[in-house]
Amino acid sequence: MTEKATFGAGCFWQVEVEYRNTEGVTDVAVGYEGGGVDHPTYEQVCTDRTGHAEVVEVDFDPDEVSYEHLVERFFELHDPTQLNRQGPDVGSQYRSVIFVHSPEQQQVAEAVKERAQANFRKPIVTSIEPASTFWRAEDYHQRYLEKRGLATCRI
């Protein structure tokens, strides 16, 4: 039986690749979550007016990888001390956010966030919110880097 985890850590392309290459992860989709517009498009989300974050929705087998490990990985994949940005990408769509799917995920996410703070000089600004509707991004965004033969989009 698979479970879901949803993370926003800036541009979703690199985060998708990292989770797709994590043992125990069975599928990853990129999309939008946390906003106030139904069926948002990439163009709408990029206006920074819909309230959505770029996120990855991760399907995983908890017998092979723990949710705790996925959250730990989240804090390694981006700078969670940057408010509404990651590097050159600026806007609330690039915010650091964990959308939790259960009270257990909430507890784990909060505990890992607290532990992760020791690795950063600035305060972690990651929000932890109840999961809402995940809107799958357009097909051209799915496996974007992989389709282009790229292993990374990091600067």
Residue frames relative to the residue before (quaternion, step in Angstrom):
aa qw qx qy qz dx dy dz
M 1.0000 0.0000 0.0000 0.0000 0.00 0.00 0.00
T 0.2574 -0.7832 0.5454 0.1513 3.58 -0.76 0.98
E 0.2434 -0.7265 0.6243 0.1523 3.50 -1.34 0.45
K 0.3824 -0.7113 0.5425 0.2313 3.56 -1.31 0.27
A 0.0388 -0.7339 0.6773 0.0347 3.50 -1.30 0.64
T 0.0952 -0.8088 0.5792 0.0341 3.60 -0.96 0.79
F 0.0127 -0.8201 0.5674 -0.0727 3.53 -0.75 1.18
G 0.1320 -0.7428 0.6501 0.0906 3.53 -1.17 0.75
A 0.1042 0.8085 -0.5635 0.1339 3.56 -0.53 1.19
G 0.7452 -0.3018 0.1919 0.5628 3.56 0.95 0.85
C 0.8133 -0.1704 0.1577 0.5335 3.56 -1.15 -0.62
F 0.4164 -0.7699 0.4300 0.2211 3.56 -0.67 1.08
W 0.5262 0.6715 -0.4159 0.3150 3.63 1.12 -0.41
Q 0.7049 0.4455 -0.2730 0.4797 3.60 0.81 -0.97
V 0.6374 0.5332 -0.3303 0.4475 3.58 0.97 -0.84
E 0.6107 0.5525 -0.3404 0.4538 3.58 1.05 -0.77
V 0.6614 0.5093 -0.3082 0.4563 3.60 0.86 -0.97
E 0.6675 0.5177 -0.3082 0.4375 3.58 0.86 -0.96
Y 0.7074 0.4348 -0.2764 0.4838 3.60 0.86 -0.88
R 0.6038 0.5578 -0.3625 0.4392 3.59 1.02 -0.68
N 0.7195 0.4209 -0.2280 0.5032 3.58 1.15 -0.67
T 0.5175 0.6179 -0.4194 0.4177 3.58 1.25 0.35
E 0.4707 -0.6836 0.4827 0.2796 3.56 -0.77 1.05
G 0.7594 0.3387 -0.2788 0.4805 3.54 -0.97 0.93
V 0.5893 0.5278 -0.3705 0.4868 3.57 1.29 -0.23
T 0.2445 -0.8104 0.5214 0.1080 3.57 -0.71 1.08
D 0.7916 -0.0789 0.0395 0.6047 3.60 1.18 -0.46
V 0.0916 -0.7615 0.6387 0.0612 3.54 -1.28 0.51
A 0.0287 -0.7691 0.6381 0.0211 3.56 -1.03 0.81
V 0.3109 -0.7225 0.5794 0.2139 3.56 -1.12 0.63
G 0.1711 0.7895 -0.5729 0.1389 3.53 -1.10 0.70
Y 0.5318 -0.6119 0.5023 0.3008 3.48 -1.34 -0.43
E 0.0636 0.7960 -0.5983 0.0664 3.56 -1.02 0.80
G 0.7651 0.4243 -0.2820 0.3937 3.51 -1.29 0.45
G 0.6263 0.5555 -0.3425 0.4264 3.58 1.20 0.20
G 0.5482 -0.6566 0.4382 0.2763 3.50 -1.36 -0.06
V 0.6148 0.5141 -0.3508 0.4844 3.59 1.24 0.34
D 0.3792 -0.7104 0.5429 0.2385 3.59 -0.91 0.90
H 0.8561 0.0767 -0.0865 0.5038 3.56 -1.11 0.79
P 0.1079 0.8272 -0.5467 0.0716 3.63 0.77 0.91
T 0.3419 -0.7001 0.5853 0.2243 3.54 -1.22 0.56
Y 0.6677 -0.4734 0.3811 0.4300 3.55 -1.28 0.29
E 0.6510 0.5272 -0.3181 0.4439 3.56 0.92 -0.91
Q 0.6554 0.4987 -0.3154 0.4715 3.60 1.00 -0.79
V 0.6586 0.5120 -0.3122 0.4545 3.58 0.89 -0.93
C 0.6603 0.5307 -0.3046 0.4355 3.60 1.01 -0.81
T 0.5687 0.5810 -0.3980 0.4250 3.62 1.19 -0.24
D 0.3453 -0.7499 0.4810 0.2949 3.58 1.30 -0.36
R 0.5651 0.6109 -0.3813 0.4026 3.60 1.17 0.55
T 0.6278 0.5682 -0.3455 0.4045 3.63 1.18 -0.26
G 0.4475 -0.7012 0.4426 0.3348 3.59 1.21 -0.47
H 0.5291 0.6416 -0.4088 0.3759 3.60 1.27 -0.04
A 0.2832 -0.6935 0.6297 0.2057 3.51 -1.33 0.45
E 0.4524 -0.5999 0.5660 0.3393 3.55 -1.22 0.50
V 0.0246 0.8243 -0.5605 0.0761 3.57 -0.66 1.11
V 0.2726 -0.6809 0.6350 0.2424 3.49 -1.42 0.13
E 0.2083 -0.7352 0.6320 0.1293 3.52 -1.04 0.86
V 0.1524 -0.8200 0.5516 0.0071 3.52 -0.53 1.29
D 0.1674 -0.7330 0.6505 0.1074 3.56 -0.91 0.97
F 0.0571 0.8197 -0.5647 0.0772 3.56 -0.76 1.00
D 0.4145 -0.6692 0.5634 0.2509 3.50 -1.32 0.52
P 0.3349 -0.7865 0.4787 0.2004 3.62 -0.33 1.19
D 0.5786 0.5564 -0.3892 0.4519 3.60 1.23 -0.17
E 0.7320 0.4053 -0.2255 0.4991 3.59 1.25 -0.39
V 0.7863 0.0221 -0.0034 0.6174 3.58 1.13 -0.61
S 0.3816 -0.7386 0.5082 0.2249 3.57 -0.89 0.90
Y 0.5970 -0.5337 0.4563 0.3879 3.53 -1.26 0.47
E 0.6020 0.5726 -0.3500 0.4325 3.58 1.02 -0.79
H 0.6553 0.5000 -0.3157 0.4700 3.61 0.92 -0.85
L 0.6453 0.5197 -0.3260 0.4552 3.60 0.98 -0.81
V 0.6529 0.4908 -0.3127 0.4849 3.60 1.02 -0.75
E 0.6167 0.5305 -0.3471 0.4667 3.61 0.98 -0.76
R 0.6399 0.5302 -0.3036 0.4661 3.55 1.00 -0.89
F 0.5945 0.5825 -0.3387 0.4388 3.58 1.04 -0.85
F 0.7163 0.4472 -0.2602 0.4681 3.58 0.85 -0.94
E 0.6304 0.5100 -0.3310 0.4827 3.60 1.25 -0.25
L 0.6795 0.5557 -0.2756 0.3918 3.58 1.15 -0.66
H 0.8018 0.1175 -0.0558 0.5833 3.60 1.17 -0.28
D 0.5204 -0.5982 0.4928 0.3585 3.54 -1.32 0.04
P 0.2004 -0.8321 0.5076 0.0993 3.60 -0.15 1.25
T 0.5753 0.5803 -0.3865 0.4277 3.59 1.26 0.18
Q 0.5914 0.5578 -0.3737 0.4465 3.61 1.25 -0.08
L 0.2991 -0.7736 0.5379 0.1511 3.56 -0.69 1.10
N 0.8622 -0.0669 0.0028 0.5021 3.56 -0.77 1.15
R 0.7226 0.3211 -0.2783 0.5453 3.54 0.91 0.96
Q 0.0355 -0.7193 0.6862 0.1024 3.49 -1.43 0.20
G 0.8215 -0.0959 0.0174 0.5618 3.54 -0.46 1.23
P 0.8357 -0.1633 0.1206 0.5103 3.59 -0.81 -0.99
D 0.5937 0.5696 -0.3637 0.4368 3.61 1.25 -0.25
V 0.0187 -0.8238 0.5639 -0.0542 3.57 -0.52 1.21
G 0.5553 0.5758 -0.4732 0.3690 3.55 -1.03 0.88
S 0.6309 -0.5652 0.3714 0.3803 3.57 -1.17 0.52
Q 0.5597 0.5998 -0.3974 0.4112 3.61 1.19 -0.36
Y 0.6967 0.4372 -0.2599 0.5058 3.60 1.26 -0.36
R 0.3531 0.7716 -0.4743 0.2345 3.58 1.26 0.23
S 0.4780 -0.6325 0.5370 0.2883 3.50 -1.33 0.45
V 0.2035 0.7915 -0.5395 0.2025 3.56 -0.44 1.24
I 0.1588 -0.7305 0.6545 0.1132 3.52 -1.20 0.67
F 0.1711 -0.7578 0.6229 0.0919 3.56 -0.78 1.08
V 0.1990 -0.8172 0.5354 0.0772 3.57 -0.51 1.22
H 0.3382 -0.7708 0.5219 0.1378 3.53 -1.10 0.87
S 0.7892 0.1206 -0.0809 0.5968 3.60 1.28 0.01
P 0.6389 -0.5051 0.3989 0.4214 3.58 -1.26 0.26
E 0.6136 0.5469 -0.3491 0.4500 3.61 1.08 -0.68
Q 0.6486 0.4965 -0.3229 0.4780 3.59 0.95 -0.83
Q 0.6067 0.5588 -0.3498 0.4442 3.60 1.02 -0.77
Q 0.6755 0.4978 -0.2942 0.4576 3.59 0.86 -0.97
V 0.6644 0.5003 -0.3017 0.4662 3.57 0.92 -0.93
A 0.6597 0.5187 -0.3112 0.4461 3.59 0.86 -0.96
E 0.6655 0.4965 -0.3058 0.4659 3.59 0.93 -0.87
A 0.6621 0.5044 -0.3090 0.4600 3.60 0.95 -0.83
V 0.6700 0.4822 -0.3046 0.4752 3.59 0.92 -0.86
K 0.6153 0.5396 -0.3442 0.4601 3.61 0.99 -0.77
E 0.6588 0.5111 -0.3067 0.4589 3.57 0.92 -0.90
R 0.6643 0.4875 -0.2964 0.4830 3.60 0.97 -0.85
A 0.6561 0.5374 -0.3128 0.4275 3.59 0.95 -0.88
Q 0.5408 0.6452 -0.4058 0.3557 3.59 1.09 -0.59
A 0.5939 0.5894 -0.3593 0.4134 3.60 1.10 -0.65
N 0.6740 0.5006 -0.2894 0.4597 3.61 1.20 -0.44
F 0.7351 0.3728 -0.2041 0.5281 3.60 1.27 -0.11
R 0.4399 -0.6947 0.5054 0.2618 3.57 -1.03 0.81
K 0.7117 0.3853 -0.2361 0.5378 3.57 1.05 -0.77
P 0.6041 -0.5639 0.4080 0.3881 3.61 -1.18 0.42
I 0.4560 -0.6425 0.5415 0.2934 3.56 -1.09 0.75
V 0.2183 -0.8003 0.5506 0.0931 3.59 -0.87 1.01
T 0.3389 0.7662 -0.4829 0.2546 3.59 1.29 0.09
S 0.2238 -0.7500 0.6041 0.1500 3.55 -0.91 0.92
I 0.2125 -0.7329 0.6342 0.1247 3.53 -1.22 0.64
E 0.0398 0.8282 -0.5465 0.1177 3.54 -0.43 1.28
P 0.5699 -0.5601 0.4510 0.3975 3.60 -1.17 0.42
A 0.5346 -0.6187 0.4680 0.3351 3.56 -1.02 0.80
S 0.1234 -0.7534 0.6416 0.0744 3.52 -1.13 0.76
T 0.7695 -0.3164 0.2212 0.5088 3.61 -1.11 -0.41
F 0.2491 -0.7294 0.6215 0.1402 3.54 -0.94 0.98
W 0.1369 -0.7730 0.6170 0.0551 3.54 -0.79 1.10
R 0.3757 -0.7444 0.5111 0.2088 3.56 -0.48 1.22
A 0.4449 -0.6894 0.5084 0.2615 3.58 -0.91 0.95
E 0.6991 -0.4623 0.3558 0.4135 3.52 -1.32 0.35
D 0.6616 -0.5516 0.3423 0.3754 3.57 -1.14 0.72
Y 0.6532 0.5351 -0.3424 0.4121 3.61 0.92 -0.76
H 0.6330 0.5157 -0.3376 0.4685 3.61 1.23 -0.29
Q 0.5847 0.5779 -0.3803 0.4237 3.61 1.14 -0.52
R 0.8406 -0.0066 -0.0498 0.5393 3.58 -0.83 1.08
Y 0.1028 0.8610 -0.4903 0.0875 3.56 1.16 0.71
L 0.7210 0.4282 -0.2641 0.4766 3.60 0.71 -1.02
E 0.6249 0.5519 -0.3287 0.4436 3.56 0.99 -0.86
K 0.6594 0.5180 -0.3044 0.4519 3.60 0.93 -0.90
R 0.7290 0.4129 -0.2263 0.4968 3.56 1.17 -0.61
G 0.5145 -0.6745 0.3981 0.3491 3.56 1.29 0.20
L 0.5118 0.6382 -0.4168 0.3964 3.56 1.18 0.50
A 0.3429 -0.7398 0.5418 0.2041 3.53 -1.05 0.75
T 0.8135 0.0780 -0.0024 0.5763 3.57 1.18 -0.47
C 0.2010 -0.7416 0.6141 0.1802 3.54 -1.29 0.26
R 0.3548 0.7485 -0.4873 0.2764 3.58 1.25 0.35
I 0.4334 -0.6820 0.5317 0.2537 3.52 -1.20 0.69
